[in-house]
Amino acid sequence: MAKAKFDGVVEVVRYKQDGDVDWVRAYVRHGPVFSDHQILDRAALLQQLKAGKKFMSGKRIKSMGATFDVSKALRVLSGGGREVIVTDNPPGSHDDLVGVPII
């Protein structure tokens, strides 16, 4: 069975008071391996998603290297003159990463 292909895994999220993502802690693919966790602000995450990179919500499995327990794909939705980052149905006017722990 082939492994699912994704370019990054978002492990936790920090929201601003207005409901937008402030930053996320993520692992980013570099060829066949993943980085240590990195902090990506909302602009950097949006840039990656718009460039066609596939990010998933999930967590790294301890002592298993580049093995992750992933659940939902992150996507960018446009509407009302703004872009929101979501994992499920759009909540409206702010980002919503359902299932990603808030820090």
Secondary structure as a PSIPRED ss2 file (coil, helix, strand):
# PSIPRED VFORMAT (PSIPRED V4.0)

   1 M C   1.000  0.000  0.000
   2 A C   1.000  0.000  0.000
   3 K C   1.000  0.000  0.000
   4 A C   1.000  0.000  0.000
   5 K C   1.000  0.000  0.000
   6 F C   1.000  0.000  0.000
   7 D C   1.000  0.000  0.000
   8 G E   0.000  0.000  1.000
   9 V E   0.000  0.000  1.000
  10 V E   0.000  0.000  1.000
  11 E E   0.000  0.000  1.000
  12 V E   0.000  0.000  1.000
  13 V E   0.000  0.000  1.000
  14 R E   0.000  0.000  1.000
  15 Y E   0.000  0.000  1.000
  16 K C   1.000  0.000  0.000
  17 Q C   1.000  0.000  0.000
  18 D C   1.000  0.000  0.000
  19 G C   1.000  0.000  0.000
  20 D C   1.000  0.000  0.000
  21 V E   0.000  0.000  1.000
  22 D E   0.000  0.000  1.000
  23 W E   0.000  0.000  1.000
  24 V E   0.000  0.000  1.000
  25 R E   0.000  0.000  1.000
  26 A E   0.000  0.000  1.000
  27 Y E   0.000  0.000  1.000
  28 V E   0.000  0.000  1.000
  29 R E   0.000  0.000  1.000
  30 H E   0.000  0.000  1.000
  31 G C   1.000  0.000  0.000
  32 P C   1.000  0.000  0.000
  33 V E   0.000  0.000  1.000
  34 F E   0.000  0.000  1.000
  35 S C   1.000  0.000  0.000
  36 D C   1.000  0.000  0.000
  37 H C   1.000  0.000  0.000
  38 Q E   0.000  0.000  1.000
  39 I E   0.000  0.000  1.000
  40 L E   0.000  0.000  1.000
  41 D E   0.000  0.000  1.000
  42 R H   0.000  1.000  0.000
  43 A H   0.000  1.000  0.000
  44 A H   0.000  1.000  0.000
  45 L H   0.000  1.000  0.000
  46 L H   0.000  1.000  0.000
  47 Q H   0.000  1.000  0.000
  48 Q H   0.000  1.000  0.000
  49 L H   0.000  1.000  0.000
  50 K H   0.000  1.000  0.000
  51 A C   1.000  0.000  0.000
  52 G C   1.000  0.000  0.000
  53 K C   1.000  0.000  0.000
  54 K C   1.000  0.000  0.000
  55 F E   0.000  0.000  1.000
  56 M E   0.000  0.000  1.000
  57 S E   0.000  0.000  1.000
  58 G E   0.000  0.000  1.000
  59 K E   0.000  0.000  1.000
  60 R E   0.000  0.000  1.000
  61 I C   1.000  0.000  0.000
  62 K C   1.000  0.000  0.000
  63 S C   1.000  0.000  0.000
  64 M C   1.000  0.000  0.000
  65 G C   1.000  0.000  0.000
  66 A C   1.000  0.000  0.000
  67 T C   1.000  0.000  0.000
  68 F E   0.000  0.000  1.000
  69 D E   0.000  0.000  1.000
  70 V E   0.000  0.000  1.000
  71 S E   0.000  0.000  1.000
  72 K E   0.000  0.000  1.000
  73 A E   0.000  0.000  1.000
  74 L C   1.000  0.000  0.000
  75 R E   0.000  0.000  1.000
  76 V E   0.000  0.000  1.000
  77 L E   0.000  0.000  1.000
  78 S E   0.000  0.000  1.000
  79 G E   0.000  0.000  1.000
  80 G C   1.000  0.000  0.000
  81 G C   1.000  0.000  0.000
  82 R E   0.000  0.000  1.000
  83 E E   0.000  0.000  1.000
  84 V E   0.000  0.000  1.000
  85 I E   0.000  0.000  1.000
  86 V E   0.000  0.000  1.000
  87 T C   1.000  0.000  0.000
  88 D C   1.000  0.000  0.000
  89 N C   1.000  0.000  0.000
  90 P C   1.000  0.000  0.000
  91 P C   1.000  0.000  0.000
  92 G C   1.000  0.000  0.000
  93 S C   1.000  0.000  0.000
  94 H C   1.000  0.000  0.000
  95 D C   1.000  0.000  0.000
  96 D E   0.000  0.000  1.000
  97 L C   1.000  0.000  0.000
  98 V C   1.000  0.000  0.000
  99 G C   1.000  0.000  0.000
 100 V C   1.000  0.000  0.000
 101 P C   1.000  0.000  0.000
 102 I E   0.000  0.000  1.000
 103 I C   1.000  0.000  0.000
